Amino acid sequence: MGAWIPKKPDKNQPKSSILIREMMQAAILDRIDEEGLTAAEIADKYPGFRSAYVQAMRSDSALFGFNRLCSMCEAMGLMGVMEMRFVNSSREQARLMEAA
């Protein structure tokens, strides 16, 4: 019980990884709200999906892993396309993080 909750402490996770996963979770919640999807409907395409996932994402109590979020997105018909840019200065990094 509770095994689906990520166990890695946030302090050990790269900021870019956290940002990408937060954006994915927001897109999932937006799609659920727009389409009025239920956990059972999502579970038809992604059998591992649980209603507790939606509750955890809405409460910000869990940030799921990249692969799990990709599976959720694909089950809802979302396909993430990312553009990667690498910056050298911490000032540029801070500006990009604030913009997101």
NORNORHU-V403537 format. One record per residue. N is the residue number from 1. SS is DSSP state (H for helix, E for strand, C for the rest). OMEGA is omega in whole degrees, 0 to 359 (999 if undefined). Layout:
BEGIN
n=N ss=SS omega=OMEGA
n=N ss=SS omega=OMEGA
END
This chain:
BEGIN
n=1 ss=C omega=180
n=2 ss=C omega=183
n=3 ss=C omega=182
n=4 ss=C omega=181
n=5 ss=C omega=179
n=6 ss=C omega=185
n=7 ss=C omega=181
n=8 ss=C omega=177
n=9 ss=C omega=182
n=10 ss=H omega=184
n=11 ss=H omega=181
n=12 ss=H omega=183
n=13 ss=C omega=179
n=14 ss=C omega=181
n=15 ss=H omega=181
n=16 ss=H omega=178
n=17 ss=H omega=179
n=18 ss=H omega=180
n=19 ss=H omega=180
n=20 ss=H omega=182
n=21 ss=H omega=176
n=22 ss=H omega=178
n=23 ss=H omega=179
n=24 ss=H omega=179
n=25 ss=H omega=179
n=26 ss=H omega=179
n=27 ss=H omega=179
n=28 ss=H omega=180
n=29 ss=H omega=177
n=30 ss=H omega=180
n=31 ss=H omega=178
n=32 ss=H omega=180
n=33 ss=H omega=181
n=34 ss=H omega=185
n=35 ss=H omega=183
n=36 ss=C omega=183
n=37 ss=C omega=173
n=38 ss=C omega=179
n=39 ss=H omega=180
n=40 ss=H omega=179
n=41 ss=H omega=179
n=42 ss=H omega=181
n=43 ss=H omega=176
n=44 ss=H omega=181
n=45 ss=H omega=179
n=46 ss=C omega=188
n=47 ss=C omega=182
n=48 ss=C omega=184
n=49 ss=C omega=180
n=50 ss=C omega=179
n=51 ss=H omega=179
n=52 ss=H omega=178
n=53 ss=H omega=181
n=54 ss=H omega=179
n=55 ss=H omega=181
n=56 ss=H omega=180
n=57 ss=H omega=180
n=58 ss=H omega=182
n=59 ss=H omega=183
n=60 ss=C omega=180
n=61 ss=C omega=180
n=62 ss=C omega=173
n=63 ss=C omega=186
n=64 ss=C omega=181
n=65 ss=C omega=184
n=66 ss=H omega=182
n=67 ss=H omega=178
n=68 ss=H omega=179
n=69 ss=H omega=176
n=70 ss=H omega=179
n=71 ss=H omega=178
n=72 ss=H omega=180
n=73 ss=H omega=182
n=74 ss=H omega=178
n=75 ss=H omega=180
n=76 ss=C omega=179
n=77 ss=C omega=177
n=78 ss=C omega=175
n=79 ss=C omega=181
n=80 ss=C omega=175
n=81 ss=C omega=185
n=82 ss=C omega=173
n=83 ss=C omega=182
n=84 ss=C omega=175
n=85 ss=C omega=179
n=86 ss=C omega=180
n=87 ss=C omega=184
n=88 ss=C omega=187
n=89 ss=C omega=178
n=90 ss=H omega=177
n=91 ss=H omega=179
n=92 ss=H omega=177
n=93 ss=H omega=180
n=94 ss=H omega=180
n=95 ss=H omega=179
n=96 ss=H omega=180
n=97 ss=H omega=179
n=98 ss=H omega=181
n=99 ss=H omega=181
n=100 ss=C omega=999
END
